[in-house]
Amino acid sequence: MANYTILNEKYSRNSTDKTLVVIIDGETSLTISEFYKNIAQSMLFPDYFGKNIDGFDEIMNDLEWLKETNIHLIFRNYDHFLSEENDDIREIILTLLDETAEEWKRKDEDTKKLRMYVEPSDLIEDDLTTLGIEFNNHTEN
């Protein structure tokens, strides 16, 4: 099952006891520093988060502090996401998230489940196809 779903409309669900919904707004995550700051606040990352690729990878593979088992990362305004960085940075983040979701699938059944949803975007399908990352198209959420 693909870890990314490209939506045809805005994501409309809210967080629940079992699901944490995290909005990653491309308009406020133009740089990698802004992205780290925003996701760290939204997911309540511990203070030891290193604010670099290795630190992000480590923290996303931990998530022990979150009570929710389902983590939904919602990319809003994706066409602006990391637009002030070179394309390599965005590709690294997309790949890292896909690999992290796969790692969580290999763990025990009672662990976290990470899914990424992307609201309507002209760029995301090209990015994921270029990276060889499987995705679904979905008309409702």
PyRosetta script that sets phi, psi and omega in degrees:
from pyrosetta import init, pose_from_sequence

init()
pose = pose_from_sequence("MANYTILNEKYSRNSTDKTLVVIIDGETSLTISEFYKNIAQSMLFPDYFGKNIDGFDEIMNDLEWLKETNIHLIFRNYDHFLSEENDDIREIILTLLDETAEEWKRKDEDTKKLRMYVEPSDLIEDDLTTLGIEFNNHTEN")
pose.set_psi(1, 134.6)
pose.set_omega(1, -179.1)
pose.set_phi(2, -67.2)
pose.set_psi(2, 147.1)
pose.set_omega(2, 179.4)
pose.set_phi(3, -90.2)
pose.set_psi(3, -18.6)
pose.set_omega(3, 178.7)
pose.set_phi(4, -107.8)
pose.set_psi(4, 139.2)
pose.set_omega(4, 173.0)
pose.set_phi(5, -128.4)
pose.set_psi(5, 127.0)
pose.set_omega(5, 176.3)
pose.set_phi(6, -94.6)
pose.set_psi(6, 119.9)
pose.set_omega(6, -176.7)
pose.set_phi(7, -89.0)
pose.set_psi(7, 155.1)
pose.set_omega(7, 174.7)
pose.set_phi(8, -98.2)
pose.set_psi(8, -0.4)
pose.set_omega(8, 179.1)
pose.set_phi(9, -150.2)
pose.set_psi(9, 173.5)
pose.set_omega(9, 179.7)
pose.set_phi(10, -67.3)
pose.set_psi(10, 146.9)
pose.set_omega(10, 176.3)
pose.set_phi(11, -71.1)
pose.set_psi(11, 131.9)
pose.set_omega(11, -172.1)
pose.set_phi(12, -118.6)
pose.set_psi(12, -1.5)
pose.set_omega(12, -178.7)
pose.set_phi(13, -81.9)
pose.set_psi(13, 157.6)
pose.set_omega(13, 176.8)
pose.set_phi(14, -115.2)
pose.set_psi(14, 166.2)
pose.set_omega(14, 175.9)
pose.set_phi(15, -62.4)
pose.set_psi(15, 149.8)
pose.set_omega(15, 175.3)
pose.set_phi(16, -132.7)
pose.set_psi(16, -173.1)
pose.set_omega(16, 177.7)
pose.set_phi(17, -61.7)
pose.set_psi(17, -30.9)
pose.set_omega(17, -176.2)
pose.set_phi(18, -105.1)
pose.set_psi(18, -14.6)
pose.set_omega(18, -175.4)
pose.set_phi(19, -126.9)
pose.set_psi(19, 125.5)
pose.set_omega(19, 174.3)
pose.set_phi(20, -100.5)
pose.set_psi(20, 121.4)
pose.set_omega(20, 177.6)
pose.set_phi(21, -101.8)
pose.set_psi(21, 120.6)
pose.set_omega(21, -178.2)
pose.set_phi(22, -118.3)
pose.set_psi(22, 118.6)
pose.set_omega(22, 178.0)
pose.set_phi(23, -88.7)
pose.set_psi(23, 124.4)
pose.set_omega(23, 173.9)
pose.set_phi(24, -109.3)
pose.set_psi(24, 101.6)
pose.set_omega(24, -176.5)
pose.set_phi(25, -90.2)
pose.set_psi(25, 116.4)
pose.set_omega(25, -179.6)
pose.set_phi(26, -58.5)
pose.set_psi(26, -28.5)
pose.set_omega(26, -179.6)
pose.set_phi(27, -71.8)
pose.set_psi(27, -19.6)
pose.set_omega(27, 176.5)
pose.set_phi(28, -112.2)
pose.set_psi(28, 7.2)
pose.set_omega(28, 176.7)
pose.set_phi(29, -129.3)
pose.set_psi(29, 57.2)
pose.set_omega(29, -179.2)
pose.set_phi(30, -76.3)
pose.set_psi(30, -26.7)
pose.set_omega(30, 179.6)
pose.set_phi(31, -120.5)
pose.set_psi(31, 163.3)
pose.set_omega(31, 179.2)
pose.set_phi(32, -64.9)
pose.set_psi(32, -35.1)
pose.set_omega(32, 178.1)
pose.set_phi(33, -63.8)
pose.set_psi(33, -42.5)
pose.set_omega(33, 177.7)
pose.set_phi(34, -64.5)
pose.set_psi(34, -41.6)
pose.set_omega(34, 178.2)
pose.set_phi(35, -59.8)
pose.set_psi(35, -49.7)
pose.set_omega(35, 179.7)
pose.set_phi(36, -58.9)
pose.set_psi(36, -43.8)
pose.set_omega(36, -179.8)
pose.set_phi(37, -61.8)
pose.set_psi(37, -47.2)
pose.set_omega(37, -176.8)
pose.set_phi(38, -67.2)
pose.set_psi(38, -45.1)
pose.set_omega(38, -178.3)
pose.set_phi(39, -70.8)
pose.set_psi(39, -35.1)
pose.set_omega(39, 177.9)
pose.set_phi(40, -62.8)
pose.set_psi(40, -41.0)
pose.set_omega(40, 177.9)
pose.set_phi(41, -67.9)
pose.set_psi(41, -45.0)
pose.set_omega(41, -176.6)
pose.set_phi(42, -66.9)
pose.set_psi(42, -34.9)
pose.set_omega(42, -176.9)
pose.set_phi(43, -103.1)
pose.set_psi(43, 7.4)
pose.set_omega(43, 177.7)
pose.set_phi(44, 54.1)
pose.set_psi(44, 46.8)
pose.set_omega(44, 178.9)
pose.set_phi(45, -56.8)
pose.set_psi(45, 143.3)
pose.set_omega(45, 175.7)
pose.set_phi(46, -62.6)
pose.set_psi(46, 159.0)
pose.set_omega(46, -178.0)
pose.set_phi(47, -59.7)
pose.set_psi(47, -24.4)
pose.set_omega(47, -177.1)
pose.set_phi(48, -77.2)
pose.set_psi(48, -1.5)
pose.set_omega(48, 178.5)
pose.set_phi(49, -55.5)
pose.set_psi(49, 125.5)
pose.set_omega(49, -173.1)
pose.set_phi(50, -81.0)
pose.set_psi(50, -5.6)
pose.set_omega(50, 178.4)
pose.set_phi(51, 54.5)
pose.set_psi(51, 45.4)
pose.set_omega(51, 173.4)
pose.set_phi(52, -149.0)
pose.set_psi(52, 172.7)
pose.set_omega(52, -175.8)
pose.set_phi(53, -58.1)
pose.set_psi(53, -46.5)
pose.set_omega(53, -179.6)
pose.set_phi(54, -63.2)
pose.set_psi(54, -42.2)
pose.set_omega(54, 178.5)
pose.set_phi(55, -64.5)
pose.set_psi(55, -40.0)
pose.set_omega(55, 178.7)
pose.set_phi(56, -65.1)
pose.set_psi(56, -43.8)
pose.set_omega(56, 177.8)
pose.set_phi(57, -59.2)
pose.set_psi(57, -47.2)
pose.set_omega(57, -178.6)
pose.set_phi(58, -61.7)
pose.set_psi(58, -45.5)
pose.set_omega(58, -175.4)
pose.set_phi(59, -69.5)
pose.set_psi(59, -36.7)
pose.set_omega(59, 179.9)
pose.set_phi(60, -71.2)
pose.set_psi(60, -21.4)
pose.set_omega(60, 176.5)
pose.set_phi(61, -91.4)
pose.set_psi(61, 3.1)
pose.set_omega(61, 179.9)
pose.set_phi(62, -107.1)
pose.set_psi(62, -78.7)
pose.set_omega(62, 176.9)
pose.set_phi(63, 55.6)
pose.set_psi(63, 19.5)
pose.set_omega(63, -177.0)
pose.set_phi(64, -63.0)
pose.set_psi(64, -24.3)
pose.set_omega(64, -177.7)
pose.set_phi(65, -77.3)
pose.set_psi(65, -13.8)
pose.set_omega(65, 179.9)
pose.set_phi(66, -87.3)
pose.set_psi(66, 130.3)
pose.set_omega(66, 178.4)
pose.set_phi(67, -78.1)
pose.set_psi(67, -26.5)
pose.set_omega(67, -178.9)
pose.set_phi(68, -71.3)
pose.set_psi(68, 145.8)
pose.set_omega(68, 178.5)
pose.set_phi(69, -97.6)
pose.set_psi(69, -25.3)
pose.set_omega(69, 178.2)
pose.set_phi(70, -104.4)
pose.set_psi(70, 124.0)
pose.set_omega(70, 179.5)
pose.set_phi(71, -114.8)
pose.set_psi(71, 118.9)
pose.set_omega(71, 178.2)
pose.set_phi(72, -111.9)
pose.set_psi(72, 114.2)
pose.set_omega(72, 175.1)
pose.set_phi(73, -95.2)
pose.set_psi(73, 120.1)
pose.set_omega(73, -176.4)
pose.set_phi(74, -107.9)
pose.set_psi(74, 115.9)
pose.set_omega(74, 176.9)
pose.set_phi(75, -89.8)
pose.set_psi(75, 116.0)
pose.set_omega(75, 177.4)
pose.set_phi(76, -111.1)
pose.set_psi(76, 141.7)
pose.set_omega(76, -178.4)
pose.set_phi(77, 55.5)
pose.set_psi(77, 44.9)
pose.set_omega(77, -175.8)
pose.set_phi(78, -56.9)
pose.set_psi(78, -33.3)
pose.set_omega(78, -177.4)
pose.set_phi(79, -60.3)
pose.set_psi(79, -16.9)
pose.set_omega(79, 177.1)
pose.set_phi(80, -100.0)
pose.set_psi(80, -11.5)
pose.set_omega(80, -174.5)
pose.set_phi(81, -58.3)
pose.set_psi(81, 119.9)
pose.set_omega(81, 179.1)
pose.set_phi(82, 55.2)
pose.set_psi(82, 30.7)
pose.set_omega(82, -176.8)
pose.set_phi(83, -68.3)
pose.set_psi(83, -17.4)
pose.set_omega(83, 177.2)
pose.set_phi(84, -91.6)
pose.set_psi(84, 3.0)
pose.set_omega(84, 177.1)
pose.set_phi(85, -106.7)
pose.set_psi(85, 168.8)
pose.set_omega(85, 173.7)
pose.set_phi(86, -76.7)
pose.set_psi(86, 160.7)
pose.set_omega(86, -174.9)
pose.set_phi(87, -59.0)
pose.set_psi(87, -27.8)
pose.set_omega(87, -178.5)
pose.set_phi(88, -58.7)
pose.set_psi(88, -39.5)
pose.set_omega(88, -177.9)
pose.set_phi(89, -63.5)
pose.set_psi(89, -47.6)
pose.set_omega(89, 179.2)
pose.set_phi(90, -61.1)
pose.set_psi(90, -42.3)
pose.set_omega(90, -179.7)
pose.set_phi(91, -64.5)
pose.set_psi(91, -38.8)
pose.set_omega(91, 177.5)
pose.set_phi(92, -62.6)
pose.set_psi(92, -45.0)
pose.set_omega(92, -179.5)
pose.set_phi(93, -63.8)
pose.set_psi(93, -46.6)
pose.set_omega(93, 179.6)
pose.set_phi(94, -59.9)
pose.set_psi(94, -44.2)
pose.set_omega(94, -179.8)
pose.set_phi(95, -66.8)
pose.set_psi(95, -44.1)
pose.set_omega(95, 179.9)
pose.set_phi(96, -60.0)
pose.set_psi(96, -43.9)
pose.set_omega(96, 179.4)
pose.set_phi(97, -63.7)
pose.set_psi(97, -40.6)
pose.set_omega(97, 178.4)
pose.set_phi(98, -64.0)
pose.set_psi(98, -44.7)
pose.set_omega(98, 179.2)
pose.set_phi(99, -65.3)
pose.set_psi(99, -37.6)
pose.set_omega(99, 178.2)
pose.set_phi(100, -64.4)
pose.set_psi(100, -43.5)
pose.set_omega(100, 177.7)
pose.set_phi(101, -60.3)
pose.set_psi(101, -38.7)
pose.set_omega(101, 177.7)
pose.set_phi(102, -66.0)
pose.set_psi(102, -40.8)
pose.set_omega(102, 178.0)
pose.set_phi(103, -60.7)
pose.set_psi(103, -43.6)
pose.set_omega(103, 179.7)
pose.set_phi(104, -62.6)
pose.set_psi(104, -34.3)
pose.set_omega(104, 178.9)
pose.set_phi(105, -65.6)
pose.set_psi(105, -30.2)
pose.set_omega(105, -177.4)
pose.set_phi(106, -80.2)
pose.set_psi(106, -13.4)
pose.set_omega(106, -179.0)
pose.set_phi(107, -83.4)
pose.set_psi(107, -178.9)
pose.set_omega(107, 179.5)
pose.set_phi(108, -55.3)
pose.set_psi(108, 157.0)
pose.set_omega(108, -178.7)
pose.set_phi(109, -58.6)
pose.set_psi(109, -30.2)
pose.set_omega(109, -174.4)
pose.set_phi(110, -85.8)
pose.set_psi(110, 13.2)
pose.set_omega(110, -178.8)
pose.set_phi(111, -90.2)
pose.set_psi(111, -172.3)
pose.set_omega(111, -179.2)
pose.set_phi(112, -73.3)
pose.set_psi(112, 154.7)
pose.set_omega(112, 172.6)
pose.set_phi(113, -125.3)
pose.set_psi(113, 119.5)
pose.set_omega(113, -177.7)
pose.set_phi(114, -105.6)
pose.set_psi(114, 127.8)
pose.set_omega(114, 177.6)
pose.set_phi(115, -134.5)
pose.set_psi(115, 143.9)
pose.set_omega(115, 177.5)
pose.set_phi(116, -115.8)
pose.set_psi(116, 132.4)
pose.set_omega(116, 177.0)
pose.set_phi(117, -120.8)
pose.set_psi(117, 137.8)
pose.set_omega(117, -179.5)
pose.set_phi(118, -121.7)
pose.set_psi(118, 121.0)
pose.set_omega(118, 176.7)
pose.set_phi(119, -67.3)
pose.set_psi(119, 163.9)
pose.set_omega(119, -174.2)
pose.set_phi(120, -43.4)
pose.set_psi(120, 130.7)
pose.set_omega(120, -175.2)
pose.set_phi(121, -154.8)
pose.set_psi(121, 143.2)
pose.set_omega(121, 175.3)
pose.set_phi(122, -80.6)
pose.set_psi(122, -25.5)
pose.set_omega(122, -170.1)
pose.set_phi(123, -92.6)
pose.set_psi(123, -31.8)
pose.set_omega(123, -168.8)
pose.set_phi(124, -62.1)
pose.set_psi(124, -42.4)
pose.set_omega(124, -178.5)
pose.set_phi(125, -61.8)
pose.set_psi(125, -41.3)
pose.set_omega(125, 176.8)
pose.set_phi(126, -62.8)
pose.set_psi(126, -44.3)
pose.set_omega(126, -179.7)
pose.set_phi(127, -60.5)
pose.set_psi(127, -49.7)
pose.set_omega(127, -177.5)
pose.set_phi(128, -66.5)
pose.set_psi(128, -39.2)
pose.set_omega(128, 178.4)
pose.set_phi(129, -63.8)
pose.set_psi(129, -45.1)
pose.set_omega(129, 178.6)
pose.set_phi(130, -58.2)
pose.set_psi(130, -39.0)
pose.set_omega(130, -178.2)
pose.set_phi(131, -82.8)
pose.set_psi(131, -7.9)
pose.set_omega(131, -177.7)
pose.set_phi(132, 72.5)
pose.set_psi(132, 26.9)
pose.set_omega(132, 179.8)
pose.set_phi(133, -94.4)
pose.set_psi(133, 126.2)
pose.set_omega(133, 179.6)
pose.set_phi(134, -68.7)
pose.set_psi(134, 144.2)
pose.set_omega(134, 177.3)
pose.set_phi(135, -149.1)
pose.set_psi(135, 160.5)
pose.set_omega(135, 174.8)
pose.set_phi(136, -110.7)
pose.set_psi(136, 151.3)
pose.set_omega(136, 167.6)
pose.set_phi(137, -102.6)
pose.set_psi(137, 136.0)
pose.set_omega(137, -174.5)
pose.set_phi(138, -138.4)
pose.set_psi(138, 134.0)
pose.set_omega(138, -176.8)
pose.set_phi(139, -90.9)
pose.set_psi(139, -18.3)
pose.set_omega(139, 178.3)
pose.set_phi(140, -140.6)
pose.set_psi(140, 159.8)
pose.set_omega(140, -179.9)
pose.set_phi(141, -127.2)
pose.dump_pdb("model.pdb")
